Amino acid sequence: MLPALWLTAVILAYPARAGDLPGLRSWVDEQTAVSVTAQKSAWTFFRRDVQATGKLYNFADLGAFEVNQTGKRRQYLCLLEWVTAPILRKTRVVEDFSTLTIWADDQPLTFPRYTVNRELLHLTDMPFKGHTYNVLESYYEVSLEQLLTLSQAKSLRIAAANQPPDAAPYRSAKEEHKSLLAFTNEVVSIAKQANSSGALPK
């Protein structure tokens, strides 16, 4: 745990500006001192589990967040994969999200997995709430340009790396258009302000 005085200094250095904005959350990780901004709620996707004989569904929660480590800002996508009957996971072939494909309307965006270990991102806890006790975490780097494409799309679908081309993709169960758009607008605005030309950094 950080000493109280140091933590107070960190909070003052990284004001929770986004916390007062609709659709956003912000906090300081008490263990690592990084400042985190995230969309308020993750986007939930689902698809029927073809391995199951009953009504078993695969779910994936997808949310965007930014880690600010002493002024160095990096944006990520968090994918939390879970099933409606966690006890049956041992009998299933787990979806391979080593590569995540997101269809923004008809445009596919591909993201290689950066890590499954949130500690590499200086995060003590998951940036989004898990629905079950055995959620599988994946984290992907995302550019500001990709965030703009995702936030401006009318619909999103996702697919795992091991899904056959003719398999049904994950479709939206709970959409978070406004939350994703609010997060994207905030991080893009900050990036432009930090660039003397007012353009997005390359």
C-alpha positions as CSV (number, residue, x, y, z in Angstrom):
1,M,0.0,0.0,0.0
2,L,1.3,3.5,-0.8
3,P,2.0,5.8,2.1
4,A,-0.9,8.2,2.7
5,L,1.0,11.3,1.8
6,W,2.4,9.9,-1.4
7,L,-1.0,8.7,-2.5
8,T,-2.5,12.2,-1.8
9,A,0.2,13.7,-4.0
10,V,-0.5,11.2,-6.7
11,I,-4.2,12.0,-6.7
12,L,-3.5,15.7,-6.9
13,A,-1.1,15.1,-9.8
14,Y,-3.7,13.0,-11.6
15,P,-7.0,14.7,-11.1
16,A,-10.1,12.6,-11.7
17,R,-11.3,14.8,-14.4
18,A,-13.2,12.1,-16.3
19,G,-15.0,11.0,-13.2
20,D,-17.4,13.9,-13.5
21,L,-18.1,13.4,-17.2
22,P,-21.2,11.3,-18.2
23,G,-20.2,7.8,-19.5
24,L,-16.8,7.8,-18.0
25,R,-15.1,6.5,-14.8
26,S,-11.6,7.4,-13.5
27,W,-9.6,6.3,-10.5
28,V,-6.0,6.0,-9.2
29,D,-4.7,2.5,-8.6
30,E,-3.7,2.6,-5.0
31,Q,-1.1,-0.1,-5.5
32,T,0.7,1.2,-8.6
33,A,-0.2,4.9,-8.6
34,V,-1.3,4.9,-12.3
35,S,-4.3,7.0,-13.3
36,V,-7.0,5.0,-15.2
37,T,-9.9,6.3,-17.3
38,A,-12.5,3.9,-18.7
39,Q,-15.8,3.9,-20.4
40,K,-18.5,3.6,-17.7
41,S,-19.7,0.2,-18.7
42,A,-18.4,-2.6,-20.9
43,W,-20.2,-3.7,-24.1
44,T,-21.6,-7.2,-23.8
45,F,-21.6,-9.7,-26.7
46,F,-22.9,-13.3,-26.9
47,R,-23.2,-16.3,-29.2
48,R,-24.7,-19.7,-28.8
49,D,-22.2,-22.4,-27.7
50,V,-22.1,-24.9,-30.5
51,Q,-20.5,-27.5,-28.2
52,A,-23.4,-27.5,-25.8
53,T,-26.5,-29.6,-26.1
54,G,-28.6,-27.2,-24.0
55,K,-29.0,-23.5,-24.0
56,L,-25.5,-22.5,-23.1
57,Y,-24.1,-19.2,-24.4
58,N,-20.7,-17.7,-24.6
59,F,-20.4,-14.1,-23.4
60,A,-17.7,-11.5,-23.8
61,D,-17.6,-8.1,-22.2
62,L,-15.5,-5.5,-24.1
63,G,-14.5,-2.1,-22.8
64,A,-12.0,0.5,-23.6
65,F,-9.7,2.2,-21.0
66,E,-6.6,4.3,-20.8
67,V,-3.6,4.0,-18.4
68,N,-1.7,7.2,-17.6
69,Q,1.6,6.4,-16.0
70,T,3.4,9.7,-15.1
71,G,2.0,11.4,-18.2
72,K,2.5,8.5,-20.6
73,R,-0.9,7.5,-21.9
74,R,-1.7,4.2,-23.5
75,Q,-5.2,2.9,-24.6
76,Y,-6.3,-0.7,-24.3
77,L,-9.3,-2.9,-24.9
78,C,-10.3,-5.3,-22.1
79,L,-12.1,-8.5,-23.1
80,L,-13.7,-10.6,-20.3
81,E,-14.9,-14.0,-21.5
82,W,-17.4,-16.0,-19.6
83,V,-20.2,-18.6,-19.9
84,T,-23.7,-19.0,-18.4
85,A,-22.7,-22.2,-16.7
86,P,-19.1,-21.8,-15.5
87,I,-19.0,-25.4,-14.1
88,L,-19.2,-26.7,-17.7
89,R,-16.1,-24.8,-18.8
90,K,-13.9,-27.8,-18.1
91,T,-15.7,-29.8,-20.8
92,R,-15.5,-27.1,-23.5
93,V,-12.9,-26.0,-26.0
94,V,-12.3,-22.4,-24.8
95,E,-12.6,-19.7,-27.4
96,D,-9.2,-18.5,-28.6
97,F,-9.0,-14.8,-28.2
98,S,-5.3,-14.6,-28.9
99,T,-6.5,-12.5,-31.8
100,L,-9.7,-10.5,-31.5
101,T,-11.6,-9.4,-34.6
102,I,-14.1,-6.6,-34.2
103,W,-16.4,-5.8,-37.0
104,A,-17.2,-2.0,-37.0
105,D,-20.2,-2.2,-39.3
106,D,-18.6,-4.0,-42.3
107,Q,-15.0,-3.0,-41.5
108,P,-13.0,-5.7,-39.7
109,L,-10.3,-4.6,-37.2
110,T,-7.9,-7.1,-35.9
111,F,-6.1,-6.9,-32.5
112,P,-3.4,-9.3,-31.4
113,R,-3.6,-10.0,-27.7
114,Y,-1.1,-7.9,-25.7
115,T,-1.4,-9.8,-22.4
116,V,-3.7,-11.8,-20.1
117,N,-1.9,-10.4,-17.1
118,R,-3.3,-7.0,-16.0
119,E,-0.3,-6.5,-13.8
120,L,1.7,-5.7,-16.9
121,L,-0.6,-2.8,-17.4
122,H,-0.1,-1.7,-13.8
123,L,-3.6,-2.6,-12.8
124,T,-4.5,-4.2,-9.5
125,D,-8.1,-5.0,-10.4
126,M,-10.0,-5.6,-13.6
127,P,-11.1,-2.3,-15.2
128,F,-14.6,-3.8,-15.7
129,K,-16.7,-5.9,-13.4
130,G,-16.8,-9.6,-14.0
131,H,-20.1,-11.5,-14.1
132,T,-18.8,-14.8,-12.8
133,Y,-15.9,-16.1,-10.6
134,N,-13.9,-17.6,-13.5
135,V,-13.8,-14.8,-16.1
136,L,-10.9,-15.1,-18.6
137,E,-9.1,-11.8,-19.2
138,S,-7.5,-10.5,-22.4
139,Y,-6.0,-7.1,-23.1
140,Y,-5.3,-5.5,-26.4
141,E,-3.5,-2.3,-27.4
142,V,-5.8,0.0,-29.4
143,S,-4.9,3.2,-31.3
144,L,-6.9,6.4,-31.2
145,E,-7.8,6.0,-34.9
146,Q,-9.2,2.5,-34.1
147,L,-11.2,3.9,-31.2
148,L,-12.7,6.5,-33.5
149,T,-13.7,3.8,-36.0
150,L,-15.3,1.7,-33.2
151,S,-17.1,4.6,-31.5
152,Q,-18.5,5.9,-34.8
153,A,-19.8,2.5,-36.0
154,K,-23.6,1.8,-35.9
155,S,-23.0,-1.8,-34.9
156,L,-20.2,-4.0,-33.5
157,R,-19.6,-7.7,-33.7
158,I,-16.7,-9.7,-32.5
159,A,-15.0,-13.0,-33.4
160,A,-12.4,-15.2,-31.8
161,A,-9.3,-16.5,-33.6
162,N,-10.5,-20.1,-33.7
163,Q,-14.0,-19.4,-35.0
164,P,-14.6,-20.8,-38.5
165,P,-15.3,-18.2,-41.2
166,D,-18.9,-19.4,-41.5
167,A,-19.5,-19.5,-37.7
168,A,-21.9,-16.9,-36.2
169,P,-20.0,-14.0,-34.6
170,Y,-20.7,-12.6,-31.2
171,R,-23.5,-10.1,-31.3
172,S,-24.5,-7.3,-29.0
173,A,-26.5,-8.2,-25.9
174,K,-25.9,-4.9,-24.2
175,E,-24.7,-2.0,-26.3
176,E,-22.7,0.9,-24.9
177,H,-22.5,3.3,-27.8
178,K,-22.7,6.5,-25.6
179,S,-20.2,5.2,-23.1
180,L,-17.6,4.2,-25.8
181,L,-18.1,7.5,-27.6
182,A,-17.7,9.6,-24.5
183,F,-14.5,7.7,-23.6
184,T,-13.1,8.1,-27.1
185,N,-14.0,11.8,-27.3
186,E,-12.2,12.4,-24.0
187,V,-8.9,10.6,-24.8
188,V,-8.8,12.0,-28.3
189,S,-9.3,15.5,-27.0
190,I,-6.5,15.1,-24.5
191,A,-4.2,13.7,-27.2
192,K,-4.9,16.6,-29.5
193,Q,-4.3,19.2,-26.7
194,A,-1.0,17.6,-26.0
195,N,0.1,17.8,-29.6
196,S,1.1,21.3,-30.7
197,S,-0.3,20.7,-34.2
198,G,-3.7,19.8,-32.7
199,A,-3.6,16.5,-34.7
200,L,-3.7,13.0,-33.4
201,P,-0.2,11.7,-32.5
202,K,1.2,9.0,-34.8
